[in-house]
Amino acid sequence: MAAMKLATHTGPAALPQSDERPERTKTDLRAFINLLERHGRLRRIDHEVDWRFEIGKITRDHHGPILFENIKDYPGARVFTNGLSDIQNIALALGLDSRTDQHEIVAEARRRLEHPLKPITVEAGAVTENVTLFGAVDLTALPIPHWHEQDAGRYLGTWHINVTKDPETQQRNVGVYRMQLLGPRQATVSASPKSHLSRHVAKAEKMGQALEMAVAIGVNECMVMAASAGYPYGWDECELAGAFQGRRVRLIPCRTVQLEIPAESEIVLEGVIQPGVRVTDGPYFDYAGKADTNHRAFLFEVTRMMFRERPIFRGASVGVAGAEDHQLFAFLAALELADFHGKRLRQLVQNYFLRMRQFHAFQFAGRIGSLLDRAK
Ligand SMILES: Cc1cc2nc3c(=O)[nH]c(=O)nc-3n(C[C@H](O)[C@H](O)[C@H](O)COP(=O)(O)O)c2cc1C
């Protein structure tokens, strides 16, 4: 496999030159979808598909990026899946040539990581085009798929970001924690007890407060890469996203919570995690290919919703070896940035299989994860 030549550049502020350069001046999800299409990598599905199981099944069966443009019960709505379904798509998301050799992609990402870029705050962005407040918010107006027959319901958060701040220090955390739709304004948040979000909730509860949270769906893929990375507590994943994309993330302030979210998001939900409340999330057909239930999930209540005109709902259907979550985890493992919040042995085993791209073995390790955590 010959390494493709990367255009030289001096730091993250200068993206590699390529024939895609003009497009890369836009960093939203739509620009990425256009880029995939120009590389012949996008499949548009314009016949009617059912949000109940069909979108999930097509996503799992077909490994390339898909834009669903005709969704039952949701005229005009669109759903995008499988954006990072292989290493070439990851290269494109990073602004590299799609033919770049895997080792070069990782080497280039490593170079960029040395230069975290602070985000900038702007007043408005595309996502402010439409706003819905409090009682008028209805999440079921979004074409949220019921991804898998084994899922308890529709999953709103499968490829998104959750933004919170430490209630004492105000330091930001951005993560990816799955979210099941519970009602027009309610969803679960299933975060591992060791996650940084769980630490924020614990602090807020100790202070007797709700924790403010913003959820952005349909963001730049580099933002999702950064959010799912194991980044030290107190460090800002927006800076990591800036490093990945070679350009500062542009944030806009939310209105009902003291948080900021990417200006070019397709959909943003502002709200709070209620203190002292735990709900059941799942079963959910998870990355390990098993139906997982979390009886200690948090409850998120939405106070405000913003969305772009004809928003593109971004989601993922996981549970299949080599699906896009595995591709992302393998990329992060190669950068030593994969963290499953397990004990040392489990981390070692899961990271090893990811680096080897042995996705069936990775799933098996995930299924016996609790045994690995108990091993001495
Ligand atoms: C598609 C996807 C789904 C994920 N779902 C969850 C989840 O439901 N709960 C969780 O704790 N981590 C989940 N993760 C992993 C976390 O995002 C990852 O551990 C991240 O490092 C968490 O951030 P933190 O270390 O700041 O808490 C998911 C990652 C991806 C890419």
The ligand as an ORCA input file, in Angstrom:
! r2SCAN-3c Opt
* xyz 0 1
  C     -21.147      6.626     18.862
  C     -20.640      6.679     20.273
  C     -21.497      6.380     21.319
  C     -21.058      6.423     22.632
  N     -21.935      6.170     23.635
  C     -21.545      6.289     24.925
  C     -22.480      6.137     25.985
  O     -23.672      5.893     25.757
  N     -22.048      6.290     27.264
  C     -20.732      6.572     27.556
  O     -20.378      6.703     28.743
  N     -19.808      6.698     26.559
  C     -20.192      6.583     25.271
  N     -19.281      6.743     24.249
  C     -17.863      6.902     24.582
  C     -17.572      8.275     25.126
  O     -17.958      9.264     24.207
  C     -16.078      8.382     25.413
  O     -15.778      7.492     26.475
  C     -15.646      9.775     25.789
  O     -14.282      9.719     26.106
  C     -16.426     10.298     26.974
  O     -15.978     11.550     27.311
  P     -15.455     11.858     28.792
  O     -14.204     11.041     28.964
  O     -15.219     13.317     28.704
  O     -16.521     11.479     29.729
  C     -19.699      6.735     22.922
  C     -18.840      7.047     21.857
  C     -19.308      7.019     20.552
  C     -18.376      7.380     19.427
*
